[in-house]
Amino acid sequence: MKNVLIINQSSELYGADKALLELIDNFPKNFTPIVVLENEGPLKEILLQKGIKVIKCPVVKLNRSLLSFYGIYRVFVDSIRGFYIISKETKTITIDLVHSNAISVLIGAFYSLFYNKPHLWHVHEIVESPKTIAKLYPRIVNFFSDKIIYNSKASYNQFLKIYPKVEKKSEVIYNGQSRNFPISDKTLITVLKETVLKTQQEAIVIGLVGRISRWKGQYLLLEAFDKLIKKHSNIHLVFVGSTPPGQDHFLVKLNDLIASFKLEKNVTIVDFQKNIWQIYDAIDISVVPSIEPEPFGLVATEAMLSNKPVIAAKHGGLCEIVVDNETGLFFEPRNVDDLAKKLEILVLNPDLREKYGNNGNKRVKDVFSTEQYVSSFEKKYIELTS
């Protein structure tokens, strides 16, 4: 068995974290994962329950603060500390490959260079600002990588546009997605609507699953919903997710906006859920209204696997997942009126919702299957360790 040291930026369960967990749950044969995390969290808990070795140490995150003397000092100190902890935890293990699961983590790059190990860097991000960091990322990733994997053509094209030299090392592998949780029956859905989503069984539920943050589009969707509910009183809006650590002000602002629209009875905020599948079962329309391009859009494939139509902003990786007028509808990014218009189409047409949902389920199984995802990574692992 060959050992893969996987560096992940967080111990949460959002996009890149879920993609990693899907890979580990179906890890390529003849390879063993060892995961490095900086913090405690649900991902670490799940990995330990599965018997996966987890090393807790600094992952050395690249951000704007590193462009200072103190930032450079922290990189040096955290790298030494990270090297020491990883070496101590793997002293009886041979590391055959390093897999960095986010462009913002540097410890894998430094470790692979220092110990002369092959390095695969998995890009899950589209970074457009600050411009200095956006220009640095492709150059750093290219320099420290033997292979660069992108989760979409959108994330690849963004790197290629900034630094064309990445082309020689680059390949796109779509995230894989599977649903191993049974579809909820009507009785359970009624209970979920009443107890979790705080609405009635008859309500048409519009849902946004994802971090409550600056760019995920919660404020945009709320404004579109406010326009729509004036004509359709049988709709309810649900936001599912939590804020990034230390950024509770986004939730405060969202609650303030809900109050300013006087929508407290029509909008529910549900905290982060480990089991998200029952939430998808209880909603009728899934919306991904990100105001900046999504690198992939895992919430779209989750909704599609749950037979839900998806309304998505037409940019980034979502353009590779959703098929307009087949699995859902696109709207012009940041356009409240267009979003409200597309929502109304599906609110008024239950047959179309069902058709798009069924088509979406088939598309995920055909294009974004776990089998294809894991098989592609297995080939890369073999290439890099042979």
C-alpha positions as CSV (number, residue, x, y, z in Angstrom):
1,M,0.0,0.0,0.0
2,K,1.2,3.5,-0.8
3,N,0.5,6.4,1.5
4,V,-1.0,9.7,0.4
5,L,-0.6,12.7,2.6
6,I,-3.7,14.9,2.0
7,I,-3.6,18.6,3.2
8,N,-7.1,20.2,3.7
9,Q,-7.7,23.8,4.6
10,S,-10.6,23.2,7.0
11,S,-12.3,20.6,9.1
12,E,-15.8,21.7,8.1
13,L,-18.2,20.1,5.6
14,Y,-18.6,22.5,2.7
15,G,-17.6,22.2,-1.0
16,A,-14.0,21.1,-1.1
17,D,-14.3,19.3,2.3
18,K,-17.3,17.3,0.9
19,A,-15.4,16.5,-2.3
20,L,-12.5,15.2,-0.3
21,L,-14.7,13.1,1.9
22,E,-16.3,11.6,-1.2
23,L,-12.9,10.7,-2.4
24,I,-11.8,9.2,0.9
25,D,-15.0,7.2,1.2
26,N,-14.1,5.5,-2.1
27,F,-10.4,5.8,-1.9
28,P,-8.3,4.3,-4.8
29,K,-7.3,0.7,-4.0
30,N,-3.6,0.2,-3.1
31,F,-3.5,3.7,-1.6
32,T,-4.0,4.8,2.1
33,P,-5.0,8.4,3.0
34,I,-3.5,10.3,5.8
35,V,-5.2,13.7,6.3
36,V,-3.7,16.9,7.7
37,L,-6.1,19.4,9.3
38,E,-5.5,22.6,11.2
39,N,-8.6,22.7,13.3
40,E,-11.2,20.6,15.0
41,G,-14.6,20.1,13.3
42,P,-17.1,17.7,11.8
43,L,-14.8,16.5,9.0
44,K,-12.2,15.4,11.5
45,E,-14.8,13.7,13.6
46,I,-16.1,11.7,10.5
47,L,-12.6,10.8,9.4
48,L,-11.7,9.5,12.8
49,Q,-14.9,7.5,12.9
50,K,-13.9,5.9,9.6
51,G,-10.5,4.9,11.0
52,I,-8.6,7.5,8.9
53,K,-5.3,8.8,10.4
54,V,-5.6,12.5,11.0
55,I,-2.7,14.8,11.8
56,K,-3.5,18.2,13.4
57,C,-0.9,20.8,12.6
58,P,-0.6,24.2,10.8
59,V,-1.4,24.0,7.1
60,V,0.2,27.4,6.3
61,K,-2.6,29.4,4.6
62,L,-1.7,31.9,1.9
63,N,-3.6,35.1,2.3
64,R,-3.0,38.9,2.2
65,S,-1.4,39.0,5.6
66,L,1.6,36.9,4.3
67,L,2.6,39.9,2.2
68,S,4.3,41.5,5.2
69,F,7.4,40.8,7.4
70,Y,5.3,39.3,10.1
71,G,3.4,37.2,7.6
72,I,6.6,35.8,6.2
73,Y,7.8,35.1,9.7
74,R,4.6,33.2,10.4
75,V,5.1,31.1,7.3
76,F,8.5,30.1,8.4
77,V,7.5,29.3,12.0
78,D,4.3,27.4,11.0
79,S,6.2,25.5,8.3
80,I,8.8,24.3,10.8
81,R,6.2,23.4,13.3
82,G,4.1,21.6,10.6
83,F,7.1,19.7,9.4
84,Y,8.0,18.5,12.9
85,I,4.5,17.3,13.7
86,I,4.0,15.5,10.3
87,S,7.4,13.9,10.6
88,K,6.7,12.8,14.2
89,E,3.3,11.4,13.3
90,T,4.6,9.5,10.2
91,K,8.0,8.3,11.5
92,T,7.0,4.7,10.9
93,I,5.2,5.5,7.6
94,T,6.6,6.2,4.1
95,I,4.8,9.1,2.4
96,D,4.6,8.3,-1.3
97,L,2.5,11.3,-2.5
98,V,1.4,14.7,-1.3
99,H,-2.1,15.9,-2.2
100,S,-3.0,19.5,-1.4
101,N,-6.8,19.9,-1.5
102,A,-6.9,23.7,-1.7
103,I,-4.7,26.4,-3.3
104,S,-4.6,28.4,0.0
105,V,-2.6,25.7,1.9
106,L,1.2,25.7,1.5
107,I,2.5,23.1,3.9
108,G,2.0,20.3,1.3
109,A,4.0,22.3,-1.3
110,F,6.9,22.9,1.2
111,Y,6.8,19.4,2.5
112,S,6.9,17.8,-1.0
113,L,9.8,20.0,-2.0
114,F,11.8,19.5,1.1
115,Y,11.4,15.7,1.2
116,N,11.4,15.3,-2.6
117,K,7.9,13.8,-2.8
118,P,5.5,14.0,-5.9
119,H,2.9,16.7,-5.3
120,L,-0.6,16.8,-6.7
121,W,-2.4,20.2,-6.2
122,H,-6.2,20.1,-6.4
123,V,-7.7,23.5,-7.3
124,H,-11.2,24.1,-5.9
125,E,-11.2,27.9,-6.2
126,I,-11.6,30.8,-8.5
127,V,-9.8,33.8,-6.9
128,E,-10.3,37.1,-8.6
129,S,-9.3,39.5,-5.8
130,P,-7.2,40.8,-4.2
131,K,-5.4,40.9,-7.6
132,T,-2.0,40.4,-6.1
133,I,-3.0,37.1,-4.5
134,A,-4.9,36.1,-7.6
135,K,-1.8,36.5,-9.7
136,L,0.4,34.7,-7.2
137,Y,-1.7,31.5,-6.9
138,P,-1.2,30.1,-10.4
139,R,2.6,30.7,-10.2
140,I,3.0,29.2,-6.8
141,V,0.8,26.2,-7.7
142,N,2.7,25.6,-10.9
143,F,6.1,25.9,-9.3
144,F,5.4,23.4,-6.5
145,S,3.3,20.9,-8.4
146,D,3.9,17.8,-10.4
147,K,0.3,17.7,-11.4
148,I,-2.5,20.3,-11.1
149,I,-6.1,19.0,-11.0
150,Y,-9.1,21.4,-11.4
151,N,-12.6,20.7,-10.4
152,S,-14.0,22.5,-13.4
153,K,-13.1,24.1,-16.7
154,A,-14.0,27.4,-15.1
155,S,-11.3,27.1,-12.4
156,Y,-8.8,25.8,-15.0
157,N,-9.4,28.7,-17.4
158,Q,-9.0,31.2,-14.7
159,F,-5.5,29.9,-13.9
160,L,-4.7,29.6,-17.6
161,K,-5.7,33.2,-18.3
162,I,-3.4,34.5,-15.6
163,Y,-0.4,32.1,-16.1
164,P,-0.5,30.1,-19.3
165,K,2.5,27.9,-18.2
166,V,0.2,25.9,-16.0
167,E,-1.2,24.2,-19.1
168,K,1.5,21.5,-19.3
169,K,0.7,20.2,-15.8
170,S,-3.1,20.7,-15.8
171,E,-6.1,18.4,-16.1
172,V,-9.8,18.8,-15.2
173,I,-11.5,16.2,-13.0
174,Y,-15.1,17.0,-12.1
175,N,-16.1,16.4,-8.5
176,G,-18.0,13.2,-8.0
177,Q,-21.2,13.0,-6.1
178,S,-23.4,10.1,-4.8
179,R,-26.3,9.9,-2.5
180,N,-26.4,7.0,-0.1
181,F,-29.3,8.3,2.0
182,P,-32.8,7.2,1.1
183,I,-35.3,9.7,-0.3
184,S,-37.6,10.9,2.5
185,D,-41.3,9.8,2.4
186,K,-44.2,12.3,2.4
187,T,-44.8,11.9,6.1
188,L,-41.2,12.8,7.0
189,I,-41.2,15.7,4.6
190,T,-44.3,17.1,6.3
191,V,-42.6,16.8,9.6
192,L,-39.4,18.4,8.3
193,K,-41.3,21.3,6.8
194,E,-43.2,22.0,10.0
195,T,-40.4,21.4,12.6
196,V,-37.1,22.4,10.8
197,L,-38.2,24.7,7.9
198,K,-41.0,26.3,10.0
199,T,-43.5,26.3,7.2
200,Q,-46.7,24.5,6.1
201,Q,-46.9,21.3,4.1
202,E,-48.6,23.2,1.2
203,A,-45.9,25.8,0.9
204,I,-43.5,25.8,-2.1
205,V,-40.1,25.9,-0.5
206,I,-37.2,27.8,-2.1
207,G,-33.9,26.8,-0.6
208,L,-30.3,28.1,-0.7
209,V,-27.8,25.7,0.9
210,G,-24.3,27.1,1.5
211,R,-22.2,29.3,3.7
212,I,-23.8,32.6,4.7
213,S,-21.1,34.9,3.3
214,R,-20.4,38.0,1.2
215,W,-20.6,36.3,-2.2
216,K,-23.0,33.3,-1.9
217,G,-26.0,35.4,-2.8
218,Q,-28.2,35.2,0.2
219,Y,-29.0,39.0,0.1
220,L,-29.8,38.8,-3.7
221,L,-32.1,35.9,-3.3
222,L,-33.9,37.5,-0.3
223,E,-34.6,40.6,-2.5
224,A,-35.9,38.5,-5.3
225,F,-38.1,36.5,-2.9
226,D,-39.5,39.8,-1.5
227,K,-40.6,40.7,-5.0
228,L,-42.2,37.3,-5.6
229,I,-44.1,36.9,-2.4
230,K,-46.1,39.9,-3.1
231,K,-47.8,37.9,-5.9
232,H,-47.5,34.4,-4.5
233,S,-48.2,34.0,-0.8
234,N,-47.8,30.2,-0.8
235,I,-44.0,30.3,-1.0
236,H,-41.3,30.0,1.8
237,L,-37.6,30.7,1.7
238,V,-35.0,28.7,3.6
239,F,-31.3,29.5,4.0
240,V,-29.3,26.5,5.2
241,G,-25.7,27.0,6.5
242,S,-23.5,28.9,8.9
243,T,-21.1,31.8,8.6
244,P,-17.3,31.4,8.2
245,P,-15.5,31.4,11.6
246,G,-15.4,34.9,13.0
247,Q,-17.7,36.4,10.4
248,D,-21.0,36.4,12.2
249,H,-21.8,39.8,10.9
250,F,-23.0,38.2,7.6
251,L,-25.7,36.5,9.6
252,V,-26.6,39.6,11.5
253,K,-27.0,41.5,8.2
254,L,-29.2,38.7,6.8
255,N,-31.5,38.8,9.8
256,D,-31.6,42.6,9.6
257,L,-32.7,42.4,6.0
258,I,-35.3,39.8,6.7
259,A,-36.7,42.1,9.4
260,S,-36.6,45.2,7.1
261,F,-38.6,43.3,4.5
262,K,-41.0,42.1,7.2
263,L,-40.5,38.5,6.1
264,E,-39.8,36.9,9.5
265,K,-42.8,34.5,9.0
266,N,-41.8,33.7,5.5
267,V,-38.0,33.0,5.8
268,T,-36.2,30.4,7.9
269,I,-32.5,30.2,8.6
270,V,-31.3,26.7,9.4
271,D,-27.9,26.2,10.9
272,F,-25.3,23.9,9.2
273,Q,-26.5,20.3,8.8
274,K,-24.3,17.2,8.8
275,N,-27.1,15.3,7.0
276,I,-28.2,17.7,4.3
277,W,-30.1,15.2,2.2
278,Q,-33.4,15.5,4.2
279,I,-33.3,19.3,3.7
280,Y,-33.1,18.8,0.0
281,D,-36.0,16.4,0.2
282,A,-38.1,19.1,1.9
283,I,-37.4,21.9,-0.5
284,D,-39.0,22.3,-3.9
285,I,-36.6,24.6,-5.7
286,S,-32.9,24.8,-5.1
287,V,-31.1,28.2,-5.9
288,V,-27.4,28.9,-6.3
289,P,-27.3,32.7,-6.7
290,S,-23.6,33.3,-6.1
291,I,-22.6,36.8,-7.0
292,E,-19.1,35.6,-7.9
293,P,-18.3,32.6,-10.1
294,E,-18.5,29.2,-8.3
295,P,-15.5,27.1,-9.1
296,F,-17.8,24.1,-9.2
297,G,-21.1,24.2,-7.3
298,L,-21.4,21.0,-5.3
299,V,-24.8,22.2,-3.9
300,A,-26.2,22.0,-7.4
301,T,-25.2,18.4,-7.9
302,E,-26.6,17.6,-4.4
303,A,-29.9,19.1,-5.3
304,M,-30.0,17.4,-8.7
305,L,-29.3,14.0,-7.0
306,S,-32.3,14.8,-4.8
307,N,-34.5,15.3,-7.9
308,K,-34.7,19.1,-7.4
309,P,-34.6,21.7,-10.1
310,V,-31.8,24.2,-9.8
311,I,-31.9,27.9,-10.6
312,A,-28.3,29.1,-10.9
313,A,-26.3,32.2,-11.7
314,K,-24.9,31.8,-15.2
315,H,-21.2,31.9,-14.5
316,G,-18.3,29.8,-13.3
317,G,-18.6,26.0,-12.8
318,L,-22.3,26.1,-12.6
319,C,-22.4,26.5,-16.4
320,E,-20.9,23.0,-16.6
321,I,-23.4,21.4,-14.2
322,V,-26.8,22.9,-14.9
323,V,-28.3,22.6,-18.4
324,D,-30.7,25.5,-19.0
325,N,-34.3,24.5,-19.6
326,E,-33.4,20.8,-19.0
327,T,-32.2,20.5,-15.4
328,G,-33.1,24.0,-14.3
329,L,-32.8,27.6,-15.3
330,F,-30.1,30.2,-15.5
331,F,-30.4,33.8,-14.5
332,E,-28.1,36.7,-15.2
333,P,-25.7,37.0,-12.3
334,R,-26.5,39.7,-9.7
335,N,-29.8,40.5,-11.6
336,V,-32.6,40.5,-9.0
337,D,-35.4,40.9,-11.5
338,D,-34.2,38.0,-13.7
339,L,-33.8,35.8,-10.6
340,A,-37.4,36.6,-9.5
341,K,-38.6,35.9,-13.1
342,K,-37.0,32.5,-13.2
343,L,-38.3,31.6,-9.7
344,E,-41.8,32.5,-10.7
345,I,-41.6,30.1,-13.7
346,L,-40.9,27.2,-11.4
347,V,-43.3,28.3,-8.6
348,L,-46.1,28.2,-11.1
349,N,-45.2,24.9,-12.8
350,P,-45.0,21.8,-10.6
351,D,-44.7,19.5,-13.7
352,L,-41.6,21.5,-14.9
353,R,-40.1,21.2,-11.4
354,E,-40.5,17.4,-11.5
355,K,-39.1,17.2,-15.1
356,Y,-36.0,19.3,-14.3
357,G,-35.5,17.3,-11.1
358,N,-35.6,14.0,-12.8
359,N,-33.3,15.2,-15.7
360,G,-30.9,16.6,-13.1
361,N,-30.7,13.3,-11.3
362,K,-29.8,11.5,-14.5
363,R,-27.2,14.1,-15.5
364,V,-25.3,13.8,-12.2
365,K,-25.2,10.0,-12.4
366,D,-24.0,10.3,-16.0
367,V,-21.4,13.1,-15.8
368,F,-20.5,13.6,-12.1
369,S,-20.5,10.1,-10.7
370,T,-18.3,9.1,-7.8
371,E,-16.9,6.2,-9.9
372,Q,-15.6,8.5,-12.6
373,Y,-14.2,10.9,-10.0
374,V,-12.3,8.2,-8.0
375,S,-11.1,6.4,-11.1
376,S,-9.6,9.6,-12.5
377,F,-7.7,10.2,-9.3
378,E,-6.5,6.7,-9.1
379,K,-4.9,7.0,-12.5
380,K,-3.1,10.2,-11.4
381,Y,-2.0,8.6,-8.1
382,I,-0.5,5.7,-10.1
383,E,1.2,8.0,-12.6
384,L,2.8,10.1,-9.9
385,T,4.0,7.2,-7.7
386,S,5.2,4.8,-10.4
